[in-house]
Amino acid sequence: MRCKTLTAAAVLLLMMTAGCSTLERVVYRPDINQGNYLTTTDVAKLRVGMNKQQVAYTLGTPMMSDPFSSNTWYYVFRQQPGHEKVTQQTLTLTFDSSGVLTNIDNKPNLTGSNASN
């Protein structure tokens, strides 16, 4: 009888702690880096008046471009360390109709929620 009680208690304890968030920290999660990693020195090389070829030579190809107009390029870098919050850096470059850089918009370290996948 005592063995059945201990077994039932152990099973109950195991089931209760299986969904516990403290055990989630024990599980290894790799760091996930996606997109264009740009340093501040890379961004500092940009100048208004550069053409698309010069920008692509300096930063590489963009992660995305505007689907409705080829005059906006997006360099996005998203970093998700194992159990920490997601950070994202977005660099938006706008060109005029002749392909000359007219605007540089750098939004660093936008923090998102840590979604469990």
A tleap script that builds the chain and sets N, CA, C and O, in Angstrom:
source leaprc.protein.ff14SB
mol = sequence {
  NMET ARG CYS LYS THR LEU THR ALA ALA ALA
  VAL LEU LEU LEU MET MET THR ALA GLY CYS
  SER THR LEU GLU ARG VAL VAL TYR ARG PRO
  ASP ILE ASN GLN GLY ASN TYR LEU THR THR
  THR ASP VAL ALA LYS LEU ARG VAL GLY MET
  ASN LYS GLN GLN VAL ALA TYR THR LEU GLY
  THR PRO MET MET SER ASP PRO PHE SER SER
  ASN THR TRP TYR TYR VAL PHE ARG GLN GLN
  PRO GLY HIE GLU LYS VAL THR GLN GLN THR
  LEU THR LEU THR PHE ASP SER SER GLY VAL
  LEU THR ASN ILE ASP ASN LYS PRO ASN LEU
  THR GLY SER ASN ALA SER CASN
}
set mol.1.N position { 0.813 -1.197 0.000 }
set mol.1.CA position { 0.000 0.000 0.000 }
set mol.1.C position { 0.859 1.264 0.000 }
set mol.1.O position { 0.566 2.234 -0.700 }
set mol.2.N position { 1.926 1.230 0.801 }
set mol.2.CA position { 2.806 2.386 0.898 }
set mol.2.C position { 3.536 2.606 -0.420 }
set mol.2.O position { 3.760 3.753 -0.807 }
set mol.3.N position { 3.908 1.550 -1.111 }
set mol.3.CA position { 4.592 1.649 -2.397 }
set mol.3.C position { 3.682 2.294 -3.445 }
set mol.3.O position { 4.134 3.118 -4.240 }
set mol.4.N position { 2.400 1.918 -3.443 }
set mol.4.CA position { 1.449 2.518 -4.380 }
set mol.4.C position { 1.257 4.000 -4.094 }
set mol.4.O position { 1.128 4.794 -5.025 }
set mol.5.N position { 1.235 4.382 -2.828 }
set mol.5.CA position { 1.065 5.779 -2.449 }
set mol.5.C position { 2.276 6.600 -2.889 }
set mol.5.O position { 2.125 7.697 -3.426 }
set mol.6.N position { 3.471 6.067 -2.662 }
set mol.6.CA position { 4.693 6.760 -3.087 }
set mol.6.C position { 4.768 6.871 -4.602 }
set mol.6.O position { 5.190 7.902 -5.127 }
set mol.7.N position { 4.368 5.833 -5.302 }
set mol.7.CA position { 4.378 5.868 -6.767 }
set mol.7.C position { 3.375 6.893 -7.278 }
set mol.7.O position { 3.680 7.665 -8.187 }
set mol.8.N position { 2.200 6.901 -6.706 }
set mol.8.CA position { 1.181 7.869 -7.112 }
set mol.8.C position { 1.642 9.291 -6.810 }
set mol.8.O position { 1.422 10.188 -7.623 }
set mol.9.N position { 2.274 9.515 -5.667 }
set mol.9.CA position { 2.779 10.835 -5.299 }
set mol.9.C position { 3.887 11.272 -6.257 }
set mol.9.O position { 3.943 12.433 -6.662 }
set mol.10.N position { 4.768 10.333 -6.617 }
set mol.10.CA position { 5.854 10.654 -7.551 }
set mol.10.C position { 5.309 11.000 -8.929 }
set mol.10.O position { 5.782 11.944 -9.563 }
set mol.11.N position { 4.322 10.246 -9.397 }
set mol.11.CA position { 3.705 10.522 -10.698 }
set mol.11.C position { 2.999 11.872 -10.668 }
set mol.11.O position { 3.104 12.647 -11.618 }
set mol.12.N position { 2.283 12.158 -9.590 }
set mol.12.CA position { 1.587 13.430 -9.444 }
set mol.12.C position { 2.579 14.598 -9.416 }
set mol.12.O position { 2.349 15.620 -10.061 }
set mol.13.N position { 3.660 14.453 -8.686 }
set mol.13.CA position { 4.694 15.488 -8.615 }
set mol.13.C position { 5.342 15.705 -9.970 }
set mol.13.O position { 5.593 16.846 -10.359 }
set mol.14.N position { 5.616 14.633 -10.690 }
set mol.14.CA position { 6.212 14.734 -12.021 }
set mol.14.C position { 5.276 15.446 -12.986 }
set mol.14.O position { 5.724 16.275 -13.778 }
set mol.15.N position { 3.992 15.138 -12.933 }
set mol.15.CA position { 3.021 15.786 -13.818 }
set mol.15.C position { 2.867 17.264 -13.479 }
set mol.15.O position { 2.684 18.085 -14.377 }
set mol.16.N position { 2.936 17.611 -12.207 }
set mol.16.CA position { 2.782 19.010 -11.806 }
set mol.16.C position { 3.985 19.849 -12.215 }
set mol.16.O position { 3.829 21.019 -12.565 }
set mol.17.N position { 5.164 19.278 -12.177 }
set mol.17.CA position { 6.362 20.045 -12.517 }
set mol.17.C position { 6.701 19.990 -14.003 }
set mol.17.O position { 7.595 20.712 -14.446 }
set mol.18.N position { 6.025 19.167 -14.776 }
set mol.18.CA position { 6.335 19.052 -16.205 }
set mol.18.C position { 6.066 20.351 -16.947 }
set mol.18.O position { 6.799 20.688 -17.876 }
set mol.19.N position { 5.044 21.081 -16.563 }
set mol.19.CA position { 4.725 22.337 -17.229 }
set mol.19.C position { 5.295 23.546 -16.517 }
set mol.19.O position { 4.962 24.679 -16.866 }
set mol.20.N position { 6.121 23.338 -15.559 }
set mol.20.CA position { 6.651 24.431 -14.754 }
set mol.20.C position { 7.675 25.238 -15.550 }
set mol.20.O position { 8.538 24.665 -16.215 }
set mol.21.N position { 7.583 26.544 -15.483 }
set mol.21.CA position { 8.463 27.406 -16.260 }
set mol.21.C position { 9.893 27.405 -15.741 }
set mol.21.O position { 10.806 27.805 -16.465 }
set mol.22.N position { 10.111 26.968 -14.509 }
set mol.22.CA position { 11.483 26.934 -13.997 }
set mol.22.C position { 12.300 25.859 -14.701 }
set mol.22.O position { 13.518 25.991 -14.821 }
set mol.23.N position { 11.652 24.806 -15.164 }
set mol.23.CA position { 12.386 23.760 -15.878 }
set mol.23.C position { 12.758 24.193 -17.296 }
set mol.23.O position { 13.643 23.597 -17.910 }
set mol.24.N position { 12.092 25.224 -17.823 }
set mol.24.CA position { 12.378 25.691 -19.169 }
set mol.24.C position { 13.796 26.242 -19.269 }
set mol.24.O position { 14.424 26.114 -20.320 }
set mol.25.N position { 14.310 26.845 -18.214 }
set mol.25.CA position { 15.661 27.397 -18.209 }
set mol.25.C position { 16.738 26.318 -18.311 }
set mol.25.O position { 17.863 26.593 -18.730 }
set mol.26.N position { 16.395 25.112 -17.934 }
set mol.26.CA position { 17.359 24.018 -17.967 }
set mol.26.C position { 17.577 23.533 -19.400 }
set mol.26.O position { 18.664 23.069 -19.743 }
set mol.27.N position { 16.556 23.639 -20.224 }
set mol.27.CA position { 16.625 23.162 -21.597 }
set mol.27.C position { 17.470 24.125 -22.417 }
set mol.27.O position { 17.268 25.338 -22.357 }
set mol.28.N position { 18.417 23.591 -23.182 }
set mol.28.CA position { 19.296 24.428 -24.016 }
set mol.28.C position { 18.529 25.001 -25.193 }
set mol.28.O position { 17.795 24.285 -25.874 }
set mol.29.N position { 18.700 26.281 -25.426 }
set mol.29.CA position { 18.132 26.954 -26.589 }
set mol.29.C position { 19.264 27.687 -27.286 }
set mol.29.O position { 19.930 28.515 -26.664 }
set mol.30.N position { 19.495 27.413 -28.539 }
set mol.30.CA position { 20.592 28.092 -29.241 }
set mol.30.C position { 20.231 29.544 -29.543 }
set mol.30.O position { 19.055 29.897 -29.638 }
set mol.31.N position { 21.252 30.375 -29.693 }
set mol.31.CA position { 21.042 31.751 -30.125 }
set mol.31.C position { 20.676 31.737 -31.597 }
set mol.31.O position { 21.275 31.002 -32.382 }
set mol.32.N position { 19.690 32.550 -31.975 }
set mol.32.CA position { 19.246 32.612 -33.360 }
set mol.32.C position { 19.473 34.030 -33.873 }
set mol.32.O position { 18.872 34.978 -33.367 }
set mol.33.N position { 20.329 34.177 -34.868 }
set mol.33.CA position { 20.606 35.456 -35.499 }
set mol.33.C position { 20.141 35.376 -36.941 }
set mol.33.O position { 20.483 34.438 -37.663 }
set mol.34.N position { 19.356 36.367 -37.360 }
set mol.34.CA position { 18.826 36.374 -38.718 }
set mol.34.C position { 18.981 37.755 -39.322 }
set mol.34.O position { 18.818 38.764 -38.636 }
set mol.35.N position { 19.296 37.798 -40.603 }
set mol.35.CA position { 19.308 39.061 -41.324 }
set mol.35.C position { 20.688 39.617 -41.568 }
set mol.35.O position { 21.680 38.889 -41.584 }
set mol.36.N position { 20.734 40.930 -41.760 }
set mol.36.CA position { 21.964 41.651 -42.068 }
set mol.36.C position { 22.543 42.230 -40.782 }
set mol.36.O position { 21.970 43.147 -40.194 }
set mol.37.N position { 23.683 41.692 -40.349 }
set mol.37.CA position { 24.352 42.241 -39.165 }
set mol.37.C position { 25.167 43.452 -39.610 }
set mol.37.O position { 26.086 43.328 -40.420 }
set mol.38.N position { 24.825 44.618 -39.077 }
set mol.38.CA position { 25.523 45.850 -39.421 }
set mol.38.C position { 26.076 46.482 -38.150 }
set mol.38.O position { 25.377 46.596 -37.142 }
set mol.39.N position { 27.331 46.886 -38.212 }
set mol.39.CA position { 27.924 47.608 -37.086 }
set mol.39.C position { 27.690 49.100 -37.280 }
set mol.39.O position { 27.280 49.537 -38.356 }
set mol.40.N position { 27.949 49.869 -36.247 }
set mol.40.CA position { 27.775 51.322 -36.349 }
set mol.40.C position { 28.757 51.922 -37.350 }
set mol.40.O position { 28.449 52.933 -37.981 }
set mol.41.N position { 29.938 51.314 -37.507 }
set mol.41.CA position { 30.899 51.828 -38.499 }
set mol.41.C position { 30.397 51.567 -39.919 }
set mol.41.O position { 30.654 52.368 -40.818 }
set mol.42.N position { 29.683 50.456 -40.133 }
set mol.42.CA position { 29.096 50.184 -41.451 }
set mol.42.C position { 28.058 51.248 -41.799 }
set mol.42.O position { 28.050 51.778 -42.910 }
set mol.43.N position { 27.191 51.555 -40.846 }
set mol.43.CA position { 26.137 52.539 -41.079 }
set mol.43.C position { 26.733 53.932 -41.243 }
set mol.43.O position { 26.212 54.740 -42.012 }
set mol.44.N position { 27.826 54.225 -40.524 }
set mol.44.CA position { 28.466 55.542 -40.618 }
set mol.44.C position { 29.084 55.785 -41.993 }
set mol.44.O position { 29.324 56.936 -42.358 }
set mol.45.N position { 29.341 54.748 -42.750 }
set mol.45.CA position { 29.909 54.889 -44.095 }
set mol.45.C position { 28.885 55.406 -45.105 }
set mol.45.O position { 29.256 55.888 -46.176 }
set mol.46.N position { 27.605 55.307 -44.768 }
set mol.46.CA position { 26.557 55.745 -45.687 }
set mol.46.C position { 26.486 57.264 -45.748 }
set mol.46.O position { 26.636 57.947 -44.735 }
set mol.47.N position { 26.257 57.774 -46.931 }
set mol.47.CA position { 26.085 59.209 -47.144 }
set mol.47.C position { 24.906 59.447 -48.079 }
set mol.47.O position { 24.729 58.721 -49.057 }
set mol.48.N position { 24.112 60.449 -47.783 }
set mol.48.CA position { 23.050 60.846 -48.697 }
set mol.48.C position { 23.717 61.275 -49.996 }
set mol.48.O position { 24.694 62.024 -49.984 }
set mol.49.N position { 23.184 60.797 -51.115 }
set mol.49.CA position { 23.766 61.091 -52.423 }
set mol.49.C position { 24.457 59.888 -53.052 }
set mol.49.O position { 24.804 59.923 -54.233 }
set mol.50.N position { 24.663 58.813 -52.270 }
set mol.50.CA position { 25.244 57.594 -52.830 }
set mol.50.C position { 24.220 56.927 -53.739 }
set mol.50.O position { 23.015 57.075 -53.531 }
set mol.51.N position { 24.688 56.197 -54.737 }
set mol.51.CA position { 23.745 55.462 -55.575 }
set mol.51.C position { 23.564 54.049 -55.027 }
set mol.51.O position { 24.261 53.647 -54.096 }
set mol.52.N position { 22.628 53.299 -55.606 }
set mol.52.CA position { 22.300 51.958 -55.105 }
set mol.52.C position { 23.497 51.015 -55.168 }
set mol.52.O position { 23.685 50.188 -54.275 }
set mol.53.N position { 24.296 51.135 -56.205 }
set mol.53.CA position { 25.461 50.266 -56.351 }
set mol.53.C position { 26.474 50.537 -55.238 }
set mol.53.O position { 27.063 49.598 -54.701 }
set mol.54.N position { 26.681 51.784 -54.890 }
set mol.54.CA position { 27.617 52.125 -53.816 }
set mol.54.C position { 27.106 51.629 -52.462 }
set mol.54.O position { 27.885 51.147 -51.640 }
set mol.55.N position { 25.818 51.747 -52.238 }
set mol.55.CA position { 25.229 51.267 -50.978 }
set mol.55.C position { 25.351 49.748 -50.892 }
set mol.55.O position { 25.724 49.216 -49.846 }
set mol.56.N position { 25.044 49.054 -51.971 }
set mol.56.CA position { 25.144 47.594 -51.976 }
set mol.56.C position { 26.595 47.142 -51.786 }
set mol.56.O position { 26.841 46.111 -51.159 }
set mol.57.N position { 27.541 47.889 -52.311 }
set mol.57.CA position { 28.955 47.561 -52.119 }
set mol.57.C position { 29.349 47.764 -50.657 }
set mol.57.O position { 30.137 46.990 -50.114 }
set mol.58.N position { 28.807 48.794 -50.023 }
set mol.58.CA position { 29.156 49.120 -48.636 }
set mol.58.C position { 28.501 48.169 -47.643 }
set mol.58.O position { 29.164 47.689 -46.724 }
set mol.59.N position { 27.203 47.888 -47.813 }
set mol.59.CA position { 26.456 47.099 -46.829 }
set mol.59.C position { 26.097 45.692 -47.276 }
set mol.59.O position { 25.728 44.859 -46.449 }
set mol.60.N position { 26.197 45.418 -48.549 }
set mol.60.CA position { 25.719 44.144 -49.066 }
set mol.60.C position { 24.279 44.300 -49.525 }
set mol.60.O position { 23.701 45.384 -49.448 }
set mol.61.N position { 23.711 43.206 -49.999 }
set mol.61.CA position { 22.338 43.277 -50.492 }
set mol.61.C position { 21.366 43.403 -49.315 }
set mol.61.O position { 21.623 42.861 -48.240 }
set mol.62.N position { 20.271 44.102 -49.509 }
set mol.62.CA position { 19.319 44.286 -48.404 }
set mol.62.C position { 18.539 43.003 -48.120 }
set mol.62.O position { 18.408 42.127 -48.974 }
set mol.63.N position { 18.033 42.925 -46.904 }
set mol.63.CA position { 17.197 41.796 -46.503 }
set mol.63.C position { 15.886 41.811 -47.275 }
set mol.63.O position { 15.405 40.769 -47.721 }
set mol.64.N position { 15.309 43.009 -47.429 }
set mol.64.CA position { 14.042 43.157 -48.143 }
set mol.64.C position { 14.060 44.474 -48.906 }
set mol.64.O position { 14.781 45.409 -48.557 }
set mol.65.N position { 13.256 44.521 -49.944 }
set mol.65.CA position { 12.992 45.799 -50.609 }
set mol.65.C position { 11.483 45.946 -50.724 }
set mol.65.O position { 10.740 44.965 -50.694 }
set mol.66.N position { 11.053 47.173 -50.854 }
set mol.66.CA position { 9.621 47.454 -50.912 }
set mol.66.C position { 9.013 46.756 -52.123 }
set mol.66.O position { 9.472 46.983 -53.242 }
set mol.67.N position { 7.999 45.917 -51.939 }
set mol.67.CA position { 7.419 45.181 -53.066 }
set mol.67.C position { 6.685 46.084 -54.066 }
set mol.67.O position { 6.488 45.697 -55.218 }
set mol.68.N position { 6.286 47.264 -53.637 }
set mol.68.CA position { 5.552 48.161 -54.521 }
set mol.68.C position { 6.448 49.174 -55.207 }
set mol.68.O position { 6.050 49.795 -56.193 }
set mol.69.N position { 7.649 49.341 -54.693 }
set mol.69.CA position { 8.593 50.290 -55.260 }
set mol.69.C position { 9.998 49.812 -54.938 }
set mol.69.O position { 10.270 49.405 -53.808 }
set mol.70.N position { 10.884 49.855 -55.905 }
set mol.70.CA position { 12.254 49.389 -55.660 }
set mol.70.C position { 13.111 50.485 -55.045 }
set mol.70.O position { 14.336 50.363 -55.011 }
set mol.71.N position { 12.484 51.562 -54.555 }
set mol.71.CA position { 13.229 52.692 -54.024 }
set mol.71.C position { 13.394 52.668 -52.508 }
set mol.71.O position { 13.919 53.628 -51.944 }
set mol.72.N position { 12.968 51.615 -51.836 }
set mol.72.CA position { 13.142 51.490 -50.394 }
set mol.72.C position { 13.779 50.135 -50.090 }
set mol.72.O position { 13.269 49.085 -50.480 }
set mol.73.N position { 14.909 50.190 -49.381 }
set mol.73.CA position { 15.613 48.971 -48.976 }
set mol.73.C position { 15.566 48.853 -47.466 }
set mol.73.O position { 15.660 49.850 -46.750 }
set mol.74.N position { 15.419 47.612 -46.981 }
set mol.74.CA position { 15.387 47.338 -45.549 }
set mol.74.C position { 16.513 46.372 -45.190 }
set mol.74.O position { 16.611 45.279 -45.746 }
set mol.75.N position { 17.354 46.791 -44.260 }
set mol.75.CA position { 18.375 45.929 -43.684 }
set mol.75.C position { 17.899 45.602 -42.272 }
set mol.75.O position { 17.891 46.473 -41.402 }
set mol.76.N position { 17.504 44.360 -42.042 }
set mol.76.CA position { 16.927 43.951 -40.763 }
set mol.76.C position { 17.836 42.907 -40.129 }
set mol.76.O position { 18.256 41.952 -40.781 }
set mol.77.N position { 18.132 43.105 -38.848 }
set mol.77.CA position { 18.886 42.106 -38.086 }
set mol.77.C position { 18.093 41.785 -36.836 }
set mol.77.O position { 17.793 42.665 -36.029 }
set mol.78.N position { 17.760 40.515 -36.688 }
set mol.78.CA position { 16.965 40.042 -35.548 }
set mol.78.C position { 17.806 39.051 -34.767 }
set mol.78.O position { 18.339 38.092 -35.324 }
set mol.79.N position { 17.916 39.295 -33.470 }
set mol.79.CA position { 18.728 38.433 -32.617 }
set mol.79.C position { 17.859 37.908 -31.483 }
set mol.79.O position { 17.199 38.670 -30.778 }
set mol.80.N position { 17.876 36.578 -31.323 }
set mol.80.CA position { 17.110 35.941 -30.256 }
set mol.80.C position { 18.054 35.049 -29.450 }
set mol.80.O position { 18.244 33.878 -29.781 }
set mol.81.N position { 18.650 35.614 -28.384 }
set mol.81.CA position { 19.488 34.785 -27.520 }
set mol.81.C position { 18.633 33.742 -26.801 }
set mol.81.O position { 17.454 33.978 -26.537 }
set mol.82.N position { 19.214 32.617 -26.491 }
set mol.82.CA position { 18.521 31.470 -25.911 }
set mol.82.C position { 17.274 31.732 -25.111 }
set mol.82.O position { 16.175 31.415 -25.567 }
set mol.83.N position { 17.408 32.301 -23.932 }
set mol.83.CA position { 16.248 32.508 -23.053 }
set mol.83.C position { 16.016 33.989 -22.778 }
set mol.83.O position { 15.392 34.332 -21.774 }
set mol.84.N position { 16.496 34.863 -23.633 }
set mol.84.CA position { 16.343 36.302 -23.425 }
set mol.84.C position { 15.372 36.881 -24.435 }
set mol.84.O position { 14.883 36.173 -25.315 }
set mol.85.N position { 15.095 38.165 -24.307 }
set mol.85.CA position { 14.148 38.828 -25.204 }
set mol.85.C position { 14.770 39.062 -26.576 }
set mol.85.O position { 15.986 39.192 -26.715 }
set mol.86.N position { 13.921 39.110 -27.563 }
set mol.86.CA position { 14.332 39.331 -28.942 }
set mol.86.C position { 14.669 40.798 -29.141 }
set mol.86.O position { 13.945 41.675 -28.668 }
set mol.87.N position { 15.777 41.072 -29.846 }
set mol.87.CA position { 16.103 42.433 -30.237 }
set mol.87.C position { 16.153 42.491 -31.759 }
set mol.87.O position { 16.506 41.518 -32.426 }
set mol.88.N position { 15.792 43.646 -32.284 }
set mol.88.CA position { 15.780 43.795 -33.734 }
set mol.88.C position { 16.289 45.183 -34.098 }
set mol.88.O position { 15.912 46.177 -33.479 }
set mol.89.N position { 17.143 45.236 -35.101 }
set mol.89.CA position { 17.635 46.502 -35.626 }
set mol.89.C position { 17.175 46.605 -37.070 }
set mol.89.O position { 17.360 45.675 -37.856 }
set mol.90.N position { 16.574 47.738 -37.420 }
set mol.90.CA position { 16.072 47.939 -38.774 }
set mol.90.C position { 16.675 49.212 -39.350 }
set mol.90.O position { 16.539 50.291 -38.772 }
set mol.91.N position { 17.338 49.079 -40.485 }
set mol.91.CA position { 17.891 50.213 -41.216 }
set mol.91.C position { 17.088 50.344 -42.502 }
set mol.91.O position { 17.063 49.427 -43.323 }
set mol.92.N position { 16.432 51.489 -42.674 }
set mol.92.CA position { 15.615 51.732 -43.857 }
set mol.92.C position { 16.289 52.791 -44.705 }
set mol.92.O position { 16.576 53.891 -44.234 }
set mol.93.N position { 16.537 52.453 -45.952 }
set mol.93.CA position { 17.162 53.385 -46.888 }
set mol.93.C position { 16.174 53.716 -47.990 }
set mol.93.O position { 15.562 52.822 -48.576 }
set mol.94.N position { 16.021 55.000 -48.271 }
set mol.94.CA position { 15.092 55.452 -49.299 }
set mol.94.C position { 15.877 56.121 -50.417 }
set mol.94.O position { 16.746 56.958 -50.173 }
set mol.95.N position { 15.554 55.736 -51.647 }
set mol.95.CA position { 16.209 56.280 -52.834 }
set mol.95.C position { 15.183 57.075 -53.638 }
set mol.95.O position { 13.980 56.831 -53.544 }
set mol.96.N position { 15.678 58.029 -54.430 }
set mol.96.CA position { 14.761 58.738 -55.321 }
set mol.96.C position { 14.602 57.938 -56.613 }
set mol.96.O position { 15.137 56.836 -56.731 }
set mol.97.N position { 13.875 58.485 -57.572 }
set mol.97.CA position { 13.573 57.749 -58.804 }
set mol.97.C position { 14.804 57.465 -59.657 }
set mol.97.O position { 14.782 56.562 -60.493 }
set mol.98.N position { 15.872 58.225 -59.456 }
set mol.98.CA position { 17.101 57.970 -60.223 }
set mol.98.C position { 18.080 57.077 -59.472 }
set mol.98.O position { 19.198 56.864 -59.942 }
set mol.99.N position { 17.680 56.546 -58.304 }
set mol.99.CA position { 18.513 55.598 -57.567 }
set mol.99.C position { 19.533 56.236 -56.654 }
set mol.99.O position { 20.538 55.606 -56.324 }
set mol.100.N position { 19.305 57.473 -56.234 }
set mol.100.CA position { 20.220 58.177 -55.336 }
set mol.100.C position { 19.645 58.144 -53.917 }
set mol.100.O position { 18.460 58.409 -53.714 }
set mol.101.N position { 20.491 57.819 -52.944 }
set mol.101.CA position { 20.070 57.715 -51.550 }
set mol.101.C position { 19.627 59.079 -51.030 }
set mol.101.O position { 20.382 60.049 -51.093 }
set mol.102.N position { 18.394 59.149 -50.516 }
set mol.102.CA position { 17.856 60.414 -50.017 }
set mol.102.C position { 17.579 60.407 -48.514 }
set mol.102.O position { 17.558 61.471 -47.896 }
set mol.103.N position { 17.363 59.227 -47.908 }
set mol.103.CA position { 17.022 59.179 -46.488 }
set mol.103.C position { 17.586 57.915 -45.852 }
set mol.103.O position { 17.531 56.829 -46.429 }
set mol.104.N position { 18.137 58.084 -44.634 }
set mol.104.CA position { 18.676 56.978 -43.844 }
set mol.104.C position { 17.939 56.975 -42.516 }
set mol.104.O position { 18.015 57.945 -41.762 }
set mol.105.N position { 17.225 55.894 -42.223 }
set mol.105.CA position { 16.460 55.775 -40.979 }
set mol.105.C position { 16.926 54.522 -40.246 }
set mol.105.O position { 16.656 53.404 -40.685 }
set mol.106.N position { 17.622 54.710 -39.134 }
set mol.106.CA position { 18.172 53.589 -38.369 }
set mol.106.C position { 17.433 53.469 -37.049 }
set mol.106.O position { 17.486 54.375 -36.217 }
set mol.107.N position { 16.742 52.351 -36.856 }
set mol.107.CA position { 16.008 52.095 -35.616 }
set mol.107.C position { 16.668 50.925 -34.894 }
set mol.107.O position { 16.375 49.766 -35.189 }
set mol.108.N position { 17.561 51.225 -33.948 }
set mol.108.CA position { 18.267 50.130 -33.268 }
set mol.108.C position { 17.506 49.556 -32.085 }
set mol.108.O position { 16.748 50.252 -31.411 }
set mol.109.N position { 17.728 48.275 -31.850 }
set mol.109.CA position { 17.314 47.569 -30.648 }
set mol.109.C position { 15.852 47.740 -30.270 }
set mol.109.O position { 15.539 48.165 -29.158 }
set mol.110.N position { 14.973 47.415 -31.179 }
set mol.110.CA position { 13.565 47.324 -30.830 }
set mol.110.C position { 13.356 45.984 -30.150 }
set mol.110.O position { 13.650 44.942 -30.734 }
set mol.111.N position { 12.859 45.997 -28.937 }
set mol.111.CA position { 12.723 44.774 -28.168 }
set mol.111.C position { 11.329 44.211 -28.299 }
set mol.111.O position { 10.340 44.924 -28.129 }
set mol.112.N position { 11.252 42.922 -28.605 }
set mol.112.CA position { 9.974 42.242 -28.723 }
set mol.112.C position { 9.776 41.298 -27.569 }
set mol.112.O position { 10.576 41.263 -26.634 }
set mol.113.N position { 8.718 40.540 -27.635 }
set mol.113.CA position { 8.442 39.566 -26.582 }
set mol.113.C position { 9.188 38.286 -26.872 }
set mol.113.O position { 9.537 38.009 -28.020 }
set mol.114.N position { 9.428 37.521 -25.863 }
set mol.114.CA position { 10.112 36.255 -25.994 }
set mol.114.C position { 9.063 35.167 -26.194 }
set mol.114.O position { 8.544 34.597 -25.235 }
set mol.115.N position { 8.767 34.899 -27.440 }
set mol.115.CA position { 7.726 33.916 -27.758 }
set mol.115.C position { 8.307 32.507 -27.654 }
set mol.115.O position { 9.408 32.248 -28.139 }
set mol.116.N position { 7.589 31.629 -27.043 }
set mol.116.CA position { 8.034 30.235 -26.946 }
set mol.116.C position { 7.624 29.489 -28.195 }
set mol.116.O position { 6.441 29.422 -28.527 }
set mol.117.N position { 8.599 28.927 -28.888 }
set mol.117.CA position { 8.330 28.150 -30.101 }
set mol.117.C position { 8.697 26.725 -29.882 }
set mol.117.O position { 8.547 25.903 -30.785 }
savepdb mol mol.pdb
quit
